[in-house]
Amino acid sequence: MDAKEIIARRVAREIRPGMLVNLGIGLPSLVANYVPGDSGVYFQAENGVIGLGARPPEGMAEPNLTDAGGGFVTAVPGAASIDSAMSFGLIRGGHLDMTVLGGLQVDARGYLANWTVPGRMVPGMGGAMDLVVGARRVVVAMLHTAKGECKIVPECTLPLTAERRVSLIVTELAVIEPTEAGLVLRERGPGISVDEIRAATEAPLHVAGDVPEMELGA
């Protein structure tokens, strides 16, 4: 099981039947692969789709059915196509139960930076800022490090997406909950020790008692 699959499987366990959940571009979109299509969960994308399913088998893509990043998806029974105004109305109106977003950095306060890197051209901020402010829960799904550099840092050096503490951080090494008291280590990745997590994390981590290993499901 590779790192991205570990993350997607663990995030899927945060999702409950009946939820309306936004999945961000890239790694977060993999989460739909590990939530049964008949579970009563509706995945939303900013481009105007409610009811996203898993990625289609090779050669079976519908060219007009994509997520916000242009990746091919399927649709579950009852799915709907809506316009951008309605889509962002759901986000800004507080109707999303959860959003799952990728991250460039998360700091010791639980603040997320994920929308731009200074000096690099980006097409726009997308819905990241609206999602972090508007969704009831914000789950960050990201690799623990990138090119040898830690992504969980004392303070973000990249522009913040919003000044709101995210709800949960899920990496291949750990499940970390940002709290008023700081970042709390809740779970360890498969075969990973607390010492290995500390060594890969620049921000202070609070560890209380034995930390269980992630459950990833079948």
N, C-alpha and C positions, 0 to 999 in steps of 0.2 A: 504494500500500500504506500503510495507516494505522499509527499507532504500535503499537496493540495487536496487529495482525497481524504486524508485524515481531518483536515480543517472542515471540509464540506460536510463530511459525515457527522462531525461533532456539532456543527452549527444546526444541522437538521434536527437534532434532538431538542433544540430550544423551541421548535415550532409545534404548535398545538392545533388540533382540528378547529376549523371555523375562523382561523386567523386570515387577515389580509396582510400580505408580506411583500415588501419591495426587495428585489434582488438587484444589486449593483452590477456594473460591468466587470467582466473578467472572472476571477476566482469565485465571487459570490454567486454567479450564475450557475455554478456546479451544484449548489445546494439542492436545486429542484430535482436532480438525479436521485436523491436519497430520501425524498418524501413521496409516498405512494400517491398516484394520481387520484385515487378515490378517498383520500383522507379528509376531504372537505376544506383543504387549504387553497387559497387563491393567491397566486403570485402576481404582482403588479410590476410593470415597467413604465418609466416616465414617458416613453414614446406613445403610450395609449393602448396598452393591452392589460386586461385583467384575466387571469386564468392561464398563465404560462405553465407549460409542462416541461418535461425533461428534453434534452437535446435529441433531435431526430437521428435515426440510424443513417449511416453514410449513404448518400444518394437518394434519401427520402425527404429532403428539406423542401418546404414550401417557401419560395422566394419572397413572398410578401409577409411572412410571419417571422418577425425578428424581435429580439430584445432591444434595450436602449443602446447597446453597443454595436448593433447590427449583426449579432450572432443568431444563427437559426435556432428556433425553438419549436416545440409542439404546443398544442392547446388542449386543455382538459374540457370535458363536457360542461357546458354552461359558460364558457369563456366569452368575453365581450371585447369589442374594439371601441375605444372612446377617443375623443379629441384631446389635444394637449391641455386645453383649459380645464376640462373635467379631471384629467389626470393630476395636474398640479393642484386643483381644488381639493382632491382627496388628500394629497400630501400636506398642503398648507392648512387644511381644515382639521388636522389631527385625527384623520380616520384610519391611518395605517397603524396596525398593531405592532409592526416591527419593520425595520429596514436592515438589510445586511450589506455592508459596504466594505470595500477594500481600503487599505490604509498605507500611506507613506511613512507616517510617524504617529505615535500616540504618546503623550507625555504623562508625567507623574500625577497630574490633576485629572487625567482621563480625557483630555482634549485631543481631538483628531485633526490631523493635517492630511488631506488626500486629494486636493483638487488641482494643485499646480506646483511646478518646480520653477523657481525664478530662472529666467534666461532661456527657458524652453518654450517653444510654440505649443499652445494647446487650443483646441477648437472652441473652448468655452468651459464654464464651470459646471455645465450640466445641471442636474438636480441635487448635487451633493449638499449644498448649504440648506436648501429647503428640507431635505430628508433628515438631516441631523437635528434641525430645529423642530420639525413637524411630527416625526414618528414617535410613538409611545416608547418603544425600545429601540436602541441603536446598537447593533452587534457588528463589531469590526472583525472581518475575516481576512487575515494576512499572514504571510510568511514572517517568522520571528526576526530574521535578518535579511539584508539584501546586499550582495557583493561584499560580504564580510562585515557590514556595518549594522549595528543594532537599530531596530525601528521603534523600540520602546525606550524612551529617553526621558531624562529629567525635565527638559523643556523643549518643545518643538522649535526647530530652526527653520522649518518651512511654514508658509502662511497657513494659519488655522482655517479650518472649514467652518467652525462655529465655536463660540464660547459656551459649550454645553458638555457636561461629562457624558461620555458614552456609557452604555449599560454593561457591555461585556466585550472582552478581547479574546479571540480564539486564534491561536497559532498552532503549528505542528508540534510545538514544545509544551504549550501550556494553555490553560483557561485562566484568565486573570479578570477580576472584577474591580473596576475603579469605584472607590468609596470616598466619603468625606475624609477618612483617615489616610487615604492613599491607595495604592494598588495592592490587592489581596490575591495571593496565589490560591486558586480553588482546586485545580486539577493539573496533573502532569500528563505529558504526551506519552504514547506507548514506549516503554523501556527507557524513559528519560528520568533522571534524578533531579531533585531540588537543586543540588549544586550546579548541575549543567544548565538549568534554567537561569539561576542567578548569574552565572558566568556569561550568559548570552543576553542579559538584560541590564541596561545602563541605569534605568530608573530604580529607586528603592522598591523592594518587594516585601510585603508583610506575609509571614508564614506562621500559621498557628497549628501545632500538632501534626499528625500524619496527613499528608496530602494524597488523596486517591488518584489512581490512574484514570484517564478518560475512558468512558464507555462509548463505543462507536457504532454499535448495532451490527446487524448482519450485512 
